[in-house]
């Protein structure tokens, strides 16, 4: 067989040999019998029919030759006759032992291998697991001891990392608290130094370098350029340092930054500093009534006016100068001391100027102090006129009304407002101050769509320079005249709005890639010539010239262009469900239903339905009941009257702007996800989080050190892992950067389930919502038109309400 079947494995040949040896003499003499025995095996080994026939013929021939020579069988020895003597038999047996024997049966190597493997396995099991208890216990103790050593090291390292993270987090919180202690109102501003600089309007600072407290650089030799009366949008990834840059500018920490500008920074998150100050006063007994205006607590309108530090300082100085110059009658001053203290600008500035001129004419012998006071008072009057101090109350009311404050809210205390409304007060104060450089950090985060649209129209008429950081693409397109890209420790400036910036930036990248590719092609062509003729004496001069040219090209070579991969993720599509999915029929709801009639309820006779193909955008002002509607849908609250039916197999995913708050910030993202889904495995969950750009160290470090956008991504991961049929979103774009919003828009566009979305982001709504419903005046009604139509309708409605508010305020003052 070995000679005939050269390509067959030796184990197979041994197996075939054992089969042939088991055949009888008559079977070995039959070609057909041998063929039937060997053919299936040889064909499975890839042998052709010709080789099979040749092999069978050879075996039959070999069997016949053996028969003729030995007159016996291949497999059985011939029997000896009884006449052989005992001595001959003994001699023959001895010779047979020395000679090679023919086996009556083939050797199976597979059986020997299985036996050996079985013995090895039994030995291993005896020594480690299946043997005596003492051996097993010793083996386990050794393995566990080694594991415990590694685990202890890992735990010590983890404790150090956690302690370091906690220290950084506590330092960050302490820094924020220190900033809040320094804040004395809803918005604060450092007083400018008008005696410095050349009174230039544009702001230009070269070679700006900025680092974090831990030494990490965020700017390196960058140029800061804010042209006057331009509206600049500052864009960049979350964590690049946009807020840090604005904070440093507001604190005048940038070297060589001009000090004669009024600069104001409205932060992304403003805690209730006024409330904190008021609470401290209450603890010391300075305020008796925390809810009424009758105590020391001021109205929202008055707080907005008091936020202008320069105006308040000038008014106080004017009062002191006027008193020294005896422009105010003593009797009237004593009678109106309280009212004057509260509003020192009650007398128009023009009337005071007339009194000042009359007084100057009456004075014949004036001292040096008197002359200095007169001169300073003239300067104060001029500055108050420039900043519009006389029209302060009307301007404050106009701004508050545009930001959706009702008349009752304007005259009420700050303590009666929620955190989002207090943020609006801060924004209103900043707009009221009208600084030379107004820096807004995510101003739309706490606004409803109506307020965002009004803010757009107001900023378009702003008289000075604006720098705005926002994730709202539609807002940047409407407001900005220029875009500043914060990337790679540099600031790059682009003309036009955000869409223009995207096109210009993409074109610049393409041009740089073409330039770099042209450099690479030219260099490769020259190097080919150099390598070909490097050792050719006749072309040595040309080669040296090309080498110098290549060296010069390398020194002036354009930078290699690296295009960052675009992050995308997907939400698993749910299995189909039968209708109805969600049905709301004649639902009434109010949080104080016991004390109100049905006509005064927050939601009245709501009829609404959701299917797996629904893409609904819910619009309306804050307080109209949008979040209440979605809470009814997700079964967080029960209707007072009416019925809400849901499919029994329905899974609803609910994401709000506060969803990230449900996580334990002391744990990592992986640990939080595993606590939500106990049946999931650690590696599986880490891989799933990686799809949401929470990977590597970010997935393992405490969530207290993640940015707001990263926390929102973890919340989205928790939502997607649920595989919902219907997704309910309440302001999902807050804290997300542009890249994350684009990824979310694409994921929701591909999602084959129902969607209900509340958002003030115009781009987000127009991209994912197929139809709109408006919540207001207790009703939930479909809007007959697209988002552009709704925008026009809202602007007209807001402008009318602002005009009525200012008119009513003028009537009250008169």
C-alpha positions in Angstrom: 0.0 0.0 0.0 2.8 2.4 0.8 4.4 1.9 -2.6 1.1 2.3 -4.5 -0.5 5.1 -2.4 2.3 7.6 -2.0 0.1 10.6 -1.2 -2.0 8.9 1.5 -1.4 9.6 5.2 0.5 6.9 7.1 -2.2 6.5 9.7 -4.8 5.9 6.9 -2.4 3.2 5.3 -2.1 1.5 8.7 -5.9 1.5 9.0 -6.4 0.1 5.5 -3.7 -2.6 6.2 -5.6 -3.7 9.3 -8.8 -4.0 7.3 -7.1 -6.1 4.6 -5.6 -8.4 7.2 -9.0 -9.2 8.6 -10.2 -10.6 5.2 -10.3 -14.3 4.6 -8.3 -16.1 1.9 -11.2 -16.3 -0.4 -12.0 -12.6 0.0 -8.3 -11.7 -0.7 -8.5 -13.6 -4.0 -11.6 -11.6 -5.1 -10.9 -8.3 -6.9 -14.5 -7.1 -6.3 -14.4 -7.8 -2.6 -11.2 -5.8 -2.1 -12.5 -3.0 -4.4 -15.7 -2.7 -2.4 -13.7 -2.6 0.9 -11.1 0.0 -0.1 -12.9 2.2 -2.7 -14.9 4.4 -0.2 -11.8 5.3 1.8 -9.6 5.9 -1.1 -12.1 8.1 -2.8 -12.5 10.2 0.4 -8.7 10.7 0.3 -9.0 12.1 -3.3 -7.7 9.0 -5.2 -8.9 8.5 -8.7 -10.6 5.3 -9.9 -7.5 4.3 -11.9 -5.4 4.3 -8.7 -8.0 2.4 -6.8 -8.2 -0.3 -9.5 -4.4 -0.5 -9.6 -4.2 -0.9 -5.8 -6.8 -3.7 -5.7 -5.0 -5.5 -8.6 -1.7 -5.4 -6.8 -3.3 -6.8 -3.6 -4.9 -9.7 -5.4 -1.6 -10.4 -7.2 0.3 -10.3 -4.0 -2.1 -12.7 -2.3 -1.8 -15.2 -5.3 2.0 -15.1 -5.1 2.1 -15.8 -1.4 -0.3 -18.8 -2.0 1.8 -20.4 -4.6 5.0 -20.0 -2.6 3.9 -21.0 0.8 0.7 -23.0 0.2 -0.9 -21.2 3.1 -2.7 -18.2 4.1 -1.4 -14.7 4.6 -2.9 -14.4 8.0 -2.7 -17.9 9.5 0.5 -20.1 10.0 0.3 -23.7 8.6 -0.1 -26.3 11.3 2.7 -28.7 12.1 2.2 -32.4 11.9 2.2 -34.5 15.0 5.2 -36.6 13.7 7.6 -33.7 14.3 9.7 -34.5 17.2 9.7 -32.5 20.4 13.2 -31.3 19.7 12.3 -29.9 16.2 9.2 -28.2 17.7 11.3 -26.5 20.4 13.9 -25.4 17.8 11.2 -24.1 15.5 9.5 -22.0 18.2 12.9 -20.5 19.1 13.5 -19.5 15.5 10.0 -18.0 15.2 10.6 -15.8 18.3 13.7 -14.5 16.7 12.1 -13.8 13.3 9.6 -11.1 12.4 6.1 -12.4 12.9 3.1 -11.8 10.7 0.2 -10.4 12.7 -3.2 -12.1 12.6 -4.7 -8.6 13.2 -3.7 -5.1 12.2 -2.4 -2.6 14.8 -4.8 0.3 15.5 -2.8 3.4 16.4 -5.9 5.4 17.1 -6.8 3.0 19.9 -3.3 3.4 21.4 -3.5 7.2 21.1 -6.9 7.2 22.8 -5.7 5.0 25.6 -2.7 7.2 26.2 -4.8 10.4 26.1 -7.2 8.7 28.6 -4.4 7.9 30.9 -3.0 11.4 30.8 -6.4 12.9 31.4 -7.0 10.6 34.4 -3.6 11.5 35.8 -4.3 15.3 35.5 -7.7 14.9 37.0 -6.3 12.9 39.8 -3.7 15.5 40.6 -5.8 18.6 40.2 -9.5 18.0 40.5 -10.6 14.4 40.7 -8.0 13.1 43.0 -7.8 13.1 46.7 -9.2 16.1 48.5 -5.8 17.1 49.9 -4.2 17.3 46.5 -7.1 19.2 45.1 -7.2 21.7 47.9 -3.5 22.4 47.7 -3.8 23.0 43.9 -6.7 25.3 44.4 -5.0 27.3 47.2 -1.9 27.8 44.9 -4.1 29.1 42.0 -6.2 31.3 44.3 -3.1 32.7 46.0 -1.6 33.8 42.7 -4.9 35.4 41.7 -5.2 37.3 45.0 -1.8 38.8 44.5 -2.7 40.2 41.1 -6.1 41.3 42.3 -4.5 43.2 45.3 -2.2 45.0 42.9 -5.0 45.9 40.6 -7.2 47.1 43.6 -4.4 49.3 44.9 -3.9 50.8 41.5 -7.7 51.3 41.1 -7.9 52.9 44.6 -5.1 55.4 43.6 -6.8 56.3 40.4 -10.1 56.7 42.1 -8.5 58.9 44.8 -6.8 61.0 42.2 -10.1 61.4 40.3 -11.9 62.3 43.5 -9.3 65.0 44.3 -9.6 66.5 40.9 -13.4 66.5 41.1 -13.4 68.0 44.6 -10.9 70.7 43.4 -13.2 71.4 40.4 -16.2 71.7 42.7 -14.3 73.9 45.2 -13.2 76.2 42.3 -16.9 76.6 41.2 -17.9 77.4 44.8 -15.2 80.0 45.0 -16.5 81.6 41.8 -20.0 81.6 43.2 -18.8 83.4 46.4 -17.3 86.1 44.2 -20.5 86.5 42.3 -22.8 89.2 43.7 -25.7 89.0 41.3 -27.3 87.2 38.4 -24.5 88.5 36.2 -21.3 90.3 37.2 -18.8 92.3 35.2 -15.3 93.7 36.0 -15.3 97.5 35.8 -13.3 98.6 32.8 -10.2 100.9 33.0 -11.0 103.7 30.5 -7.7 105.4 31.1 -5.8 102.6 29.4 -5.4 101.8 25.8 -6.2 104.0 22.8 -10.0 103.5 23.0 -9.8 101.1 20.0 -13.0 99.1 19.3 -11.4 96.0 17.8 -9.8 93.4 20.1 -6.5 91.9 18.9 -4.1 89.9 21.0 -1.2 88.0 19.6 0.8 85.0 20.9 -1.9 83.9 23.4 -1.0 80.8 25.4 -3.4 79.3 28.0 -3.2 76.2 30.2 -5.4 74.5 32.7 -4.5 74.3 36.4 -2.9 70.9 35.9 -0.6 72.2 33.2 -2.4 70.9 30.2 -2.1 73.5 27.4 -5.2 74.4 25.5 -3.8 77.3 23.5 -0.2 77.8 22.2 0.8 81.0 20.5 -2.7 81.6 19.1 -4.1 84.9 17.8 -7.2 86.4 19.5 -9.1 88.6 17.1 -12.6 90.0 17.9 -13.6 92.7 15.3 -16.0 95.3 16.5 -19.7 94.7 15.8 -19.1 91.2 14.6 -21.0 88.2 15.9 -18.5 85.3 16.2 -19.3 81.7 16.9 -16.7 79.7 18.8 -16.8 76.0 17.8 -14.8 73.0 18.8 -15.2 69.6 20.4 -16.3 69.2 24.0 -13.4 69.5 26.4 -11.2 71.5 24.0 -11.2 74.5 26.3 -13.9 76.9 24.9 -15.4 77.7 28.3 -12.0 78.0 29.9 -11.0 80.6 27.2 -14.1 82.7 27.8 -13.6 82.6 31.5 -10.0 83.7 31.2 -11.1 86.6 29.0 -13.8 87.7 31.4 -11.4 87.6 34.3 -8.8 89.6 32.3 -6.3 86.9 32.7 -5.1 87.1 29.1 -1.8 89.0 28.9 -2.1 92.2 26.9 -5.9 92.0 26.6 -7.3 95.6 26.4 -8.7 96.7 29.8 -10.9 99.5 28.5 -13.7 97.2 27.2 -16.7 96.2 29.2 -16.5 92.4 29.0 -19.2 90.0 30.3 -19.3 86.2 30.3 -22.6 84.3 30.7 -21.7 80.8 31.8 -23.3 77.6 30.5 -24.6 76.7 34.0 -25.3 79.4 36.5 -26.2 78.4 40.0 -28.5 80.5 42.0 -25.9 82.8 43.6 -28.5 85.4 44.5 -30.6 82.7 46.3 -27.5 81.6 48.1 -26.7 85.1 49.2 -30.3 85.7 50.3 -30.4 82.4 52.2 -27.2 83.5 54.1 -28.9 86.8 55.0 -32.0 84.9 56.2 -29.8 82.8 58.5 -28.4 86.0 60.1 -31.9 87.4 60.4 -31.5 90.1 57.8 -34.6 89.0 55.8 -37.9 88.2 57.4 -39.9 87.2 54.3 -38.3 85.1 51.6 -41.3 84.9 49.3 -42.7 88.4 49.3 -41.3 91.5 47.7 -42.1 93.5 50.9 -38.9 92.3 52.6 -35.3 92.9 51.4 -35.8 90.6 48.4 -36.0 92.5 45.1 -38.1 91.7 42.1 -36.6 90.0 39.0 -36.9 93.2 37.1 -34.9 95.1 39.7 -32.3 92.4 39.9 -31.7 92.6 36.2 -31.2 96.4 36.4 -28.9 96.0 39.4 -26.7 93.6 37.5 -25.1 96.5 35.6 -22.2 97.2 37.9 -21.1 100.3 36.0 -24.5 101.8 36.0 -25.0 101.2 39.7 -21.5 102.6 40.5 -22.1 105.7 38.4 -25.6 106.3 40.0 -24.1 106.1 43.4 -21.3 108.4 42.6 -23.7 110.9 41.0 -25.8 110.8 44.2 -22.7 111.6 46.3 -21.4 114.3 44.1 -24.9 115.9 43.9 -25.2 115.9 47.6 -21.8 117.6 48.0 -22.7 120.2 45.4 -26.1 120.7 47.1 -28.0 120.1 43.9 -30.6 118.2 45.8 -32.8 120.0 48.3 -32.2 118.9 51.9 -35.9 118.5 52.7 -36.7 116.5 49.6 -33.6 114.4 50.2 -34.7 113.5 53.7 -38.3 112.9 52.7 -37.4 110.7 49.7 -34.3 109.0 51.2 -35.7 105.5 50.9 -37.0 105.9 47.4 -33.8 107.5 46.2 -31.7 104.7 47.7 -33.8 102.1 45.8 -33.8 104.0 42.5 -31.3 106.9 42.4 -32.1 107.7 38.8 -35.7 108.8 39.4 -34.8 112.3 38.3 -34.0 112.4 34.6 -30.3 113.1 33.8 -31.2 116.0 31.5 -32.9 117.8 34.4 -29.9 117.3 36.6 -27.6 118.7 34.0 -29.8 121.9 33.8 -29.5 122.2 37.6 -25.7 121.8 37.3 -25.4 124.6 34.7 -27.5 126.9 36.8 -25.4 126.2 39.8 -22.2 126.9 37.9 -23.5 130.3 36.9 -24.2 131.2 40.5 -20.8 130.3 41.7 -18.3 133.1 41.6 -15.6 131.8 44.1 -15.1 128.1 43.5 -12.6 126.0 45.3 -10.4 123.4 43.6 -12.5 120.6 45.2 -15.7 122.1 43.8 -14.2 122.4 40.3 -13.1 118.8 40.4 -16.5 117.6 41.6 -18.2 119.6 38.8 -15.9 118.1 36.2 -16.4 114.6 37.5 -20.1 115.0 37.6 -20.2 116.1 34.0 -18.2 112.9 33.1 -20.7 110.8 35.1 -23.6 112.4 33.3 -22.0 111.8 29.9 -21.3 108.1 30.7 -24.8 107.5 32.0 -26.2 109.0 28.9 -24.1 106.7 26.7 -25.2 103.5 28.5 -28.8 104.6 28.4 -29.4 104.7 32.2 -32.7 106.6 31.9 -34.3 103.8 29.8 -33.1 101.0 32.0 -36.4 99.8 33.2 -38.0 99.7 29.8 -35.1 97.8 28.3 -35.1 95.3 31.2 -38.8 94.7 30.8 -38.5 94.2 27.0 -35.7 91.7 27.4 -37.5 89.7 30.1 -40.7 89.6 28.1 -38.8 88.4 25.0 -37.4 85.6 27.1 -41.0 84.5 28.0 -41.3 86.1 31.4 -44.8 87.1 32.3 -45.7 90.3 34.1 -46.2 88.4 37.3 -42.8 86.7 37.0 -41.0 90.0 36.4 -42.5 91.6 39.5 -42.0 88.5 41.6 -39.0 87.3 43.6 -36.2 85.2 42.2 -36.7 82.5 44.7 -40.0 81.6 43.1 -38.3 80.6 39.9 -36.8 77.2 38.9 -33.2 76.7 37.9 -33.9 77.1 34.2 -35.8 80.4 34.7 -32.9 81.7 36.9 -30.6 80.9 34.0 -32.8 83.1 31.8 -32.6 85.9 34.4 -28.8 85.7 34.1 -29.1 85.9 30.3 -31.5 88.8 30.6 -29.1 90.7 32.9 -26.2 90.2 30.4 -28.3 91.5 27.5 -29.4 94.5 29.7 -25.8 95.5 30.5 -24.9 95.6 26.8 -21.2 95.1 27.3 -18.7 95.9 24.6 -17.8 92.2 24.4 -20.7 89.8 25.2 -19.7 86.2 25.6 -22.5 83.6 25.7 -21.8 80.0 26.6 -24.6 77.7 25.4 -27.3 80.4 25.8 -30.0 78.2 24.4 -29.6 75.3 26.8 -32.4 76.4 29.2 -34.6 78.2 26.6 -37.7 77.0 24.8 -37.9 77.4 21.1 -40.0 80.6 21.3 -37.3 82.2 23.5 -34.5 81.0 21.2 -36.2 82.6 18.2 -36.6 85.9 20.0 -33.0 85.8 21.2 -31.9 85.3 17.6 -33.8 88.4 16.5 -32.4 90.4 19.4 -28.8 89.5 18.9 -29.1 90.4 15.2 -29.6 94.0 16.3 -26.9 94.0 19.0 -24.7 97.1 18.9 -21.4 95.6 20.0 -19.3 92.4 19.7 -20.6 89.0 20.5 -18.8 85.7 21.0 -21.2 82.7 21.3 -20.6 79.0 22.0 -23.5 76.9 21.0 -24.3 73.4 19.8 -27.4 74.7 18.0 -26.5 74.7 14.3 -29.6 76.7 13.4 -28.9 79.3 16.0 -25.3 79.8 14.8 -26.5 80.0 11.2 -28.9 82.8 12.1 -26.8 84.8 14.4 -23.1 84.5 13.5 -21.2 86.6 10.9 -17.9 84.7 11.6 -16.8 81.4 13.0 -13.7 80.7 15.1 -12.5 77.1 15.0 -10.8 76.0 18.2 -8.6 73.0 17.3 -5.1 71.8 17.8 -4.2 74.6 20.3 -5.0 77.2 17.6 -7.8 79.5 16.7 -8.7 79.6 13.0 -11.1 82.3 11.6 -13.7 81.9 8.9 -16.1 84.4 7.3 -19.8 83.5 7.2 -22.2 81.5 9.3 -21.8 77.8 10.4 -22.9 76.3 7.1 -20.4 78.5 5.2 -17.7 77.4 7.7 -18.4 73.7 7.1 -18.2 74.2 3.3 -15.0 76.3 3.5 -13.4 74.0 6.0 -14.1 71.0 3.9 -12.8 72.7 0.8 -9.6 73.7 2.7 -9.0 70.1 3.7 -9.4 69.0 0.1 -7.0 71.6 -1.1 -4.4 70.7 1.5 -4.8 67.0 0.6 -4.2 67.8 -3.1 -1.2 69.9 -2.2 0.3 67.2 0.0 -0.4 64.5 -2.7 1.3 66.7 -5.3 4.3 67.1 -3.1 4.5 63.3 -2.5 4.2 62.6 -6.3 6.9 65.1 -7.2 9.2 63.8 -4.5 8.7 60.2 -5.5 9.5 61.1 -9.2 12.7 62.8 -8.1 13.7 60.0 -5.8 13.2 57.5 -8.7 15.6 59.5 -10.8 18.1 59.7 -7.9 18.0 56.0 -7.1 18.3 55.1 -10.8 21.4 57.2 -11.6 23.0 57.5 -8.1 26.1 55.6 -9.1 26.3 56.9 -12.7 29.4 59.2 -13.0 28.0 61.0 -16.1 24.9 62.1 -14.2 26.4 62.9 -10.9 25.8 66.6 -11.2 22.1 66.0 -12.0 21.7 63.6 -9.1 23.3 66.1 -6.6 21.0 68.8 -7.9 18.0 66.6 -7.5 19.1 65.7 -4.0 19.3 69.3 -2.9 15.9 70.0 -4.5 14.4 67.1 -2.5 16.0 68.4 0.7 14.5 71.8 0.1 11.1 70.3 -0.7 11.2 68.3 2.6 12.1 71.5 4.6 9.1 73.3 3.0 6.8 70.3 2.8 3.1 70.8 3.6 1.8 69.1 6.7 0.2 65.7 6.2 -3.5 66.0 6.4 -5.3 63.6 8.8 -9.0 63.3 8.4 -10.6 62.3 11.7 -13.1 59.4 11.3 -16.7 60.4 11.6 -18.4 58.8 14.7 -21.7 57.1 14.1 -23.8 54.7 16.1 -27.1 52.9 15.6 -30.1 52.1 17.8 -31.3 48.5 17.3 -34.6 48.3 15.4 -37.4 46.6 17.4 -39.6 43.8 16.3 -43.0 44.8 14.8 -46.0 45.3 17.1 -49.7 45.3 16.3 -51.7 48.5 16.5 -52.6 50.5 18.5 -49.1 51.2 19.9 -50.0 54.2 22.1 -53.5 55.8 22.1 -54.5 58.8 24.2 -58.2 59.5 24.3 -59.9 62.5 26.0 -57.2 62.9 28.6 -57.3 65.7 31.3 -54.5 66.4 33.7 -53.4 69.0 36.2 -51.0 68.9 39.2 -53.6 70.7 41.3 -56.8 69.2 39.9 -58.6 69.3 43.3 -58.6 73.1 43.4 -59.3 73.7 39.7 -62.0 73.2 37.2 -61.5 71.2 34.0 -61.3 74.4 32.0 -58.3 75.5 34.0 -56.4 72.2 33.7 -52.9 72.2 32.3 -54.0 69.6 29.6 -57.6 69.4 28.5 -59.2 66.8 26.3 -56.0 65.6 24.7 -56.4 63.1 21.8 -53.1 61.8 20.5 -51.7 58.6 19.0 -48.2 57.1 18.3 -47.3 54.3 15.9 -44.0 52.7 15.0 -43.7 55.1 12.0 -44.5 58.2 14.0 -41.8 61.0 14.1 -43.5 63.8 16.1 -41.9 67.1 17.2 -43.6 68.6 20.3 -43.4 72.4 20.4 -44.6 75.1 22.7 -43.4 77.5 25.4 -42.0 76.3 28.7 -44.7 75.6 31.2 -47.3 74.8 28.5 -47.2 71.0 29.4 -44.8 69.4 26.9 -42.9 67.4 29.6 -46.2 66.6 31.3 -47.5 65.1 28.0 -44.5 62.8 27.6 -44.7 61.8 31.3 -48.2 60.7 30.6 -47.1 58.7 27.6 -44.3 56.9 29.5 -46.7 56.2 32.4 -44.9 58.3 35.0 -48.1 60.1 35.9 -51.7 59.1 35.6 -54.4 61.2 33.9 -57.1 62.8 36.0 -59.7 61.9 33.4 -59.5 59.9 30.1 -57.7 56.8 29.0 -54.2 56.0 27.7 -53.8 52.5 26.2 -50.5 50.9 25.3 -49.5 47.7 23.6 -48.8 45.0 26.2 -45.4 44.2 24.6 -44.4 47.8 24.2 -41.0 49.0 25.3 -40.5 52.7 25.7 -37.2 54.4 26.0 -37.3 57.8 27.8 -34.4 60.2 27.6 -34.4 63.7 29.2 -31.8 66.4 29.6 -31.4 65.2 33.2 -31.0 61.4 32.4 -27.3 61.6 33.1 -28.1 62.5 36.7 -29.5 59.0 37.4 -26.0 57.5 37.3 -23.8 57.1 40.4 -21.0 59.5 39.6 -18.6 57.6 41.9 -18.8 54.5 39.6 -17.6 54.1 36.1 -19.8 54.0 33.0 -19.3 50.2 32.7 -20.3 49.7 36.4 -23.4 51.9 36.0 -24.5 50.0 32.9 -24.0 46.6 34.6 -26.1 47.8 37.6 -28.9 48.7 35.2 -28.7 45.4 33.2 -27.6 42.8 35.6 -27.6 39.9 33.1 -25.0 41.6 30.9 -21.3 40.6 30.9 -18.5 43.1 31.6 -16.8 42.7 28.2 -20.0 42.8 26.4 -21.0 46.1 28.1 -17.6 47.7 27.4 -17.9 46.8 23.8 -21.4 48.3 23.6 -20.2 51.5 25.3 -17.4 51.7 22.7 -20.1 52.2 20.0 -20.9 55.5 21.8 -17.3 56.7 22.0 -17.0 55.7 25.7 -14.0 53.5 25.5 -10.6 52.8 27.0 -10.0 54.8 30.2 -13.3 56.7 29.8 -15.3 53.5 30.3 -13.4 52.7 33.5 -12.9 56.0 35.3 -15.5 57.5 37.6 -18.3 59.3 35.7 -17.7 62.4 37.8 -14.7 63.1 35.5 -16.7 62.7 32.3 -17.9 65.8 30.4 -21.6 66.6 30.1 -21.6 65.3 26.6 -19.9 62.0 27.6 -22.5 61.5 30.4 -25.3 62.0 27.8 -23.7 59.4 25.6 -23.7 56.9 28.4 -27.4 57.7 28.9 -28.0 57.1 25.2 -26.2 53.8 25.4 -28.5 52.7 28.3 -31.4 53.7 26.1 -30.2 51.8 23.1 -29.4 48.7 25.1 -33.1 48.5 26.0 -34.1 48.1 22.3 -37.2 50.2 22.6 -40.2 50.3 20.2 -40.8 54.0 20.9 -38.2 56.6 22.0 -39.3 59.7 23.9 -36.7 62.5 23.9 -36.8 65.6 26.1 -34.1 68.1 25.0 -31.7 65.4 23.9 -29.2 67.8 22.3 -28.2 69.6 25.5 -24.5 69.0 26.4 -23.8 67.3 23.1 -21.3 68.7 20.6 -21.9 69.0 16.9 -20.4 65.6 16.0 -22.6 63.9 18.6 -25.7 65.7 17.4 -25.0 64.6 13.8 -24.5 61.0 14.9 -27.7 61.1 16.9 -29.7 62.6 14.0 -28.4 59.8 11.7 -29.2 57.1 14.3 -32.7 58.4 14.8 -33.3 58.8 11.1 -32.4 55.1 10.6 -34.4 53.9 13.6 -37.5 51.9 12.6 -39.6 52.7 15.6 -41.8 55.5 17.0 -40.3 58.8 18.1 -41.5 61.7 20.2 -39.1 64.7 20.6 -39.2 67.9 22.6 -36.3 70.1 21.5 -35.4 73.8 21.0 -32.7 72.8 18.4 -34.1 73.9 15.1 -31.7 71.7 13.0 -32.5 68.6 15.1 -36.3 69.0 14.8 -36.2 69.7 11.0 -34.0 66.6 10.4 -35.9 63.9 12.3 -39.5 65.1 12.8 -42.0 64.5 10.0 -44.9 66.5 11.6 -45.3 68.9 14.5 -47.8 69.3 17.4 -48.1 72.4 19.5 -48.9 72.4 23.2 -50.4 75.5 24.6 -53.6 76.9 26.3 -54.4 73.4 27.6 -54.6 71.9 24.1 -52.4 69.6 22.0 -53.0 70.5 18.3 -51.3 69.5 15.1 -49.5 72.4 13.4 -50.6 72.8 9.8 -47.2 73.5 8.2 -43.5 73.0 8.5 -41.0 74.4 10.9 -40.4 77.6 8.8 -44.1 78.4 9.0 -44.0 77.8 12.8 -41.0 80.0 13.2 -42.7 83.0 11.4 -45.9 82.5 13.4 -43.9 82.4 16.7 -41.9 85.5 16.0 -45.0 87.6 15.2 -46.7 86.3 18.3 -43.7 87.1 20.6 -43.1 90.6 19.1 -46.8 91.5 19.8 -46.5 90.3 23.4 -43.3 92.2 24.0 -44.9 95.4 22.7 -47.9 95.0 24.9 -45.6 94.3 28.0 -43.5 97.5 27.4 -46.7 99.5 26.8 -48.3 98.3 30.1 -45.0 99.1 32.0 -45.1 102.7 30.6 -48.7 103.0 31.7 -47.8 101.9 35.2 -44.9 104.3 35.5 -47.0 107.2 34.3 
